[in-house]
Amino acid sequence: AQGVPIFDTVAQAVEATGANTAMTFVPPPFAADAVLEAAASPGIELIVCITEGIPAQDEARVYAYLQATSCTPLIGPNCPGVISPGKANVGIMPHEITLPGPVGVVSRSGTLTYQAVHELTTRGIGQTTCVGIGGDPVPGTSFVDVLERFQADDETEAIVLIGEIGGSAEEQAAEFIAAEVTKPVVSYIAGVTAPPGKKMGHAGAIISGSSGTAQAKQEALEAVGVTVVLDPTSIGEAVASLR
């Protein structure tokens, strides 16, 4: 009724429309197969998976396949997607709070992505691209992957990185920033008061023993010159002070 064409397979859609991006909302039990189908379809250059609750085993299987065969970038799963304000939006990020500009945003948290973007926009600071990589244990795209692209992007002059407890992604990001990133970075790490051993919101947000704490991540980022704020409402102010 809305004039949107419907196809039986991703390959048919690509052949008929020339589409180069796949966005997946398929329920958890079937999401892995949907991502793999998109990856196997010639012409698909980016896959964004919004689905939450995909089993970690399925995520690991898909990640291993993509790395070994197609190398098609996967954003997500369990993420809000990616938006380049004024250019493209693949996901569920509200374009109304964005503004074209020079700051790249990458985050494990969807809602904190929105807040960071809102804090920037209300101060008149626009964004080049905002990427939600998702909070699951096996994301298709890491902080390092996105940081590498922001560093190579001439339009991106500064970077906002939003992390959270659990895993070592932020520590890996800090190492990459020290070695490769010349642009200023502002960061917020969620979960300072989270108790050890308890999953907090995201499947990957769990502190195990002495690893994965917010404090350790803050310290790793500060040690390489990143401006770390203790409140997400301070992100815009911190970026503004870089100018």
C-alpha positions as CSV (number, residue, x, y, z in Angstrom):
1,A,0.0,0.0,0.0
2,Q,3.0,2.3,0.6
3,G,4.6,1.4,-2.7
4,V,7.6,-0.3,-1.1
5,P,8.7,-3.4,-3.1
6,I,8.8,-6.7,-1.3
7,F,11.2,-9.5,-2.3
8,D,11.7,-13.1,-1.2
9,T,15.5,-13.0,-0.9
10,V,18.2,-10.4,-0.4
11,A,19.7,-11.4,-3.7
12,Q,16.5,-10.6,-5.5
13,A,16.2,-7.2,-3.8
14,V,19.8,-6.3,-4.8
15,E,19.3,-7.4,-8.3
16,A,16.1,-5.5,-8.8
17,T,17.1,-2.3,-6.9
18,G,20.9,-2.1,-6.8
19,A,20.7,-1.9,-3.0
20,N,24.2,-2.0,-1.3
21,T,23.1,-2.1,2.4
22,A,21.1,-4.6,4.4
23,M,19.3,-3.7,7.6
24,T,18.2,-6.7,9.8
25,F,15.3,-6.7,12.3
26,V,14.9,-10.4,12.1
27,P,14.0,-12.1,15.5
28,P,16.9,-13.6,17.5
29,P,16.5,-17.3,16.5
30,F,16.8,-16.4,12.8
31,A,18.9,-13.3,12.8
32,A,22.2,-15.1,12.2
33,D,21.0,-16.7,9.0
34,A,19.6,-13.4,7.8
35,V,23.0,-11.7,8.3
36,L,24.7,-14.6,6.5
37,E,22.2,-14.4,3.6
38,A,23.0,-10.7,3.2
39,A,26.7,-11.3,3.3
40,A,26.4,-13.9,0.6
41,S,24.5,-11.5,-1.7
42,P,26.8,-9.8,-4.2
43,G,26.5,-6.0,-4.0
44,I,25.9,-5.8,-0.3
45,E,28.7,-3.6,1.2
46,L,27.3,-3.0,4.7
47,I,25.1,-5.0,7.1
48,V,23.4,-3.4,10.1
49,C,21.7,-5.7,12.6
50,I,19.4,-4.1,15.1
51,T,18.2,-7.4,16.7
52,E,18.7,-7.8,20.4
53,G,19.0,-11.2,22.2
54,I,20.9,-13.1,19.6
55,P,22.8,-16.1,21.2
56,A,26.5,-15.4,21.7
57,Q,27.3,-18.6,19.9
58,D,25.4,-17.4,16.8
59,E,27.2,-14.1,17.0
60,A,30.6,-15.8,17.2
61,R,29.7,-18.0,14.2
62,V,28.6,-15.1,12.1
63,Y,31.7,-13.0,13.0
64,A,34.1,-15.9,12.2
65,Y,32.4,-16.4,8.8
66,L,32.5,-12.7,7.9
67,Q,36.1,-12.4,8.8
68,A,37.1,-15.6,6.9
69,T,35.1,-15.1,3.7
70,S,33.2,-11.9,2.7
71,C,34.8,-9.3,5.0
72,T,31.4,-7.4,4.7
73,P,31.3,-4.9,7.6
74,L,28.6,-5.7,10.2
75,I,27.3,-3.1,12.5
76,G,25.7,-4.7,15.6
77,P,23.9,-6.7,16.6
78,N,21.9,-5.2,19.4
79,C,22.5,-1.7,18.2
80,P,20.8,1.5,16.9
81,G,22.7,1.4,13.6
82,V,24.5,4.2,11.9
83,I,23.7,7.7,10.7
84,S,25.6,10.4,8.8
85,P,23.4,13.5,9.3
86,G,22.0,14.9,6.1
87,K,23.3,11.9,4.1
88,A,22.1,8.5,5.3
89,N,20.4,6.7,8.2
90,V,20.5,2.9,8.5
91,G,18.9,2.0,11.8
92,I,16.7,3.5,14.4
93,M,18.6,6.6,15.4
94,P,16.4,9.7,15.5
95,H,17.6,12.1,12.8
96,E,15.8,15.0,14.5
97,I,18.5,15.3,17.1
98,T,21.5,15.2,14.7
99,L,23.3,18.0,12.9
100,P,25.9,17.8,10.1
101,G,29.3,18.7,11.4
102,P,32.9,17.6,12.3
103,V,32.5,15.1,15.2
104,G,32.4,11.3,14.9
105,V,30.5,9.4,17.6
106,V,30.9,5.7,18.4
107,S,29.2,3.9,21.3
108,R,28.3,0.6,22.8
109,S,25.1,2.0,24.1
110,G,22.2,3.1,21.9
111,T,20.5,5.5,24.2
112,L,23.8,7.1,25.3
113,T,24.5,7.6,21.6
114,Y,21.3,9.6,21.4
115,Q,22.3,11.6,24.5
116,A,25.8,12.3,23.2
117,V,24.4,13.5,19.9
118,H,21.8,15.7,21.7
119,E,24.4,17.2,23.9
120,L,26.5,18.1,20.8
121,T,23.6,19.4,18.7
122,T,22.2,21.6,21.4
123,R,25.6,23.4,21.5
124,G,25.6,23.7,17.7
125,I,28.3,21.0,17.3
126,G,27.4,18.7,14.3
127,Q,28.4,15.1,13.6
128,T,30.0,13.4,10.6
129,T,28.8,9.9,11.5
130,C,27.3,8.3,14.6
131,V,27.9,4.6,15.0
132,G,26.2,2.3,17.6
133,I,28.3,-0.8,17.7
134,G,26.1,-2.6,20.2
135,G,26.6,-4.0,23.7
136,D,26.8,-7.7,23.0
137,P,29.8,-9.9,23.7
138,V,30.7,-10.4,20.0
139,P,30.0,-7.3,18.0
140,G,30.5,-7.3,14.3
141,T,32.4,-4.0,14.5
142,S,34.8,-2.9,17.3
143,F,35.8,0.5,18.6
144,V,39.1,0.1,16.8
145,D,37.3,-0.5,13.5
146,V,35.4,2.7,13.8
147,L,38.3,4.7,15.2
148,E,40.4,3.7,12.2
149,R,37.7,5.1,9.8
150,F,37.3,8.3,11.8
151,Q,41.0,8.8,11.7
152,A,41.1,8.4,8.0
153,D,38.0,10.6,7.4
154,D,39.0,14.2,6.5
155,E,35.6,15.6,7.6
156,T,36.0,14.1,11.1
157,E,38.0,16.5,13.3
158,A,37.2,15.1,16.8
159,I,35.8,11.8,18.2
160,V,33.4,10.9,21.0
161,L,33.7,7.4,22.3
162,I,31.1,6.0,24.7
163,G,32.0,2.7,26.5
164,E,30.7,0.7,29.3
165,I,31.7,-2.0,31.8
166,G,32.6,-5.5,30.6
167,G,35.2,-6.9,28.2
168,S,38.3,-5.1,27.1
169,A,37.1,-3.1,24.0
170,E,37.8,0.2,25.6
171,E,41.3,-0.8,26.6
172,Q,42.0,-2.0,23.1
173,A,40.6,1.3,21.8
174,A,43.1,3.2,24.1
175,E,46.0,1.2,22.7
176,F,44.9,2.1,19.1
177,I,44.4,5.7,20.0
178,A,47.9,5.9,21.4
179,A,49.4,4.3,18.3
180,E,47.2,5.7,15.4
181,V,44.8,8.4,16.3
182,T,45.9,12.1,16.1
183,K,42.5,13.6,16.5
184,P,41.2,14.7,20.0
185,V,38.9,12.1,21.7
186,V,36.3,12.6,24.4
187,S,35.0,9.6,26.3
188,Y,32.4,8.6,28.8
189,I,32.3,5.1,30.4
190,A,29.0,3.9,31.8
191,G,28.7,1.7,34.8
192,V,30.9,3.3,37.5
193,T,28.6,2.0,40.3
194,A,27.8,-1.4,38.8
195,P,28.3,-4.4,41.2
196,P,30.7,-7.1,40.1
197,G,29.2,-10.3,38.6
198,K,25.9,-8.8,37.7
199,K,24.8,-8.2,34.1
200,M,23.8,-4.6,33.6
201,G,21.5,-4.0,30.7
202,H,23.7,-5.3,27.9
203,A,24.8,-8.9,27.5
204,G,28.4,-7.8,27.4
205,A,28.2,-5.4,30.3
206,I,29.4,-7.6,33.2
207,I,32.4,-7.2,35.4
208,S,34.4,-10.4,35.8
209,G,36.9,-10.4,38.7
210,S,39.1,-7.4,38.4
211,S,38.6,-6.9,34.7
212,G,36.1,-4.8,32.8
213,T,35.5,-2.2,35.5
214,A,34.6,1.4,34.5
215,Q,37.6,2.8,36.5
216,A,40.1,0.6,34.7
217,K,38.7,1.7,31.3
218,Q,38.8,5.4,32.4
219,E,42.4,5.1,33.5
220,A,43.4,3.4,30.2
221,L,41.9,6.1,28.1
222,E,43.2,9.0,30.3
223,A,46.7,7.5,30.1
224,V,46.7,8.0,26.3
225,G,45.4,11.6,26.4
226,V,41.7,11.1,26.0
227,T,39.4,13.5,27.8
228,V,37.2,11.4,30.1
229,V,34.0,12.9,31.5
230,L,32.2,11.4,34.5
231,D,28.7,12.4,33.3
232,P,27.2,12.0,29.9
233,T,25.7,15.5,30.1
234,S,29.3,16.8,30.1
235,I,30.1,15.4,26.6
236,G,29.0,18.4,24.6
237,E,30.8,20.8,26.9
238,A,34.0,18.7,26.8
239,V,34.0,18.7,22.9
240,A,33.2,22.4,22.8
241,S,36.3,23.0,25.0
242,L,38.5,21.3,22.4
243,R,38.0,24.2,20.0
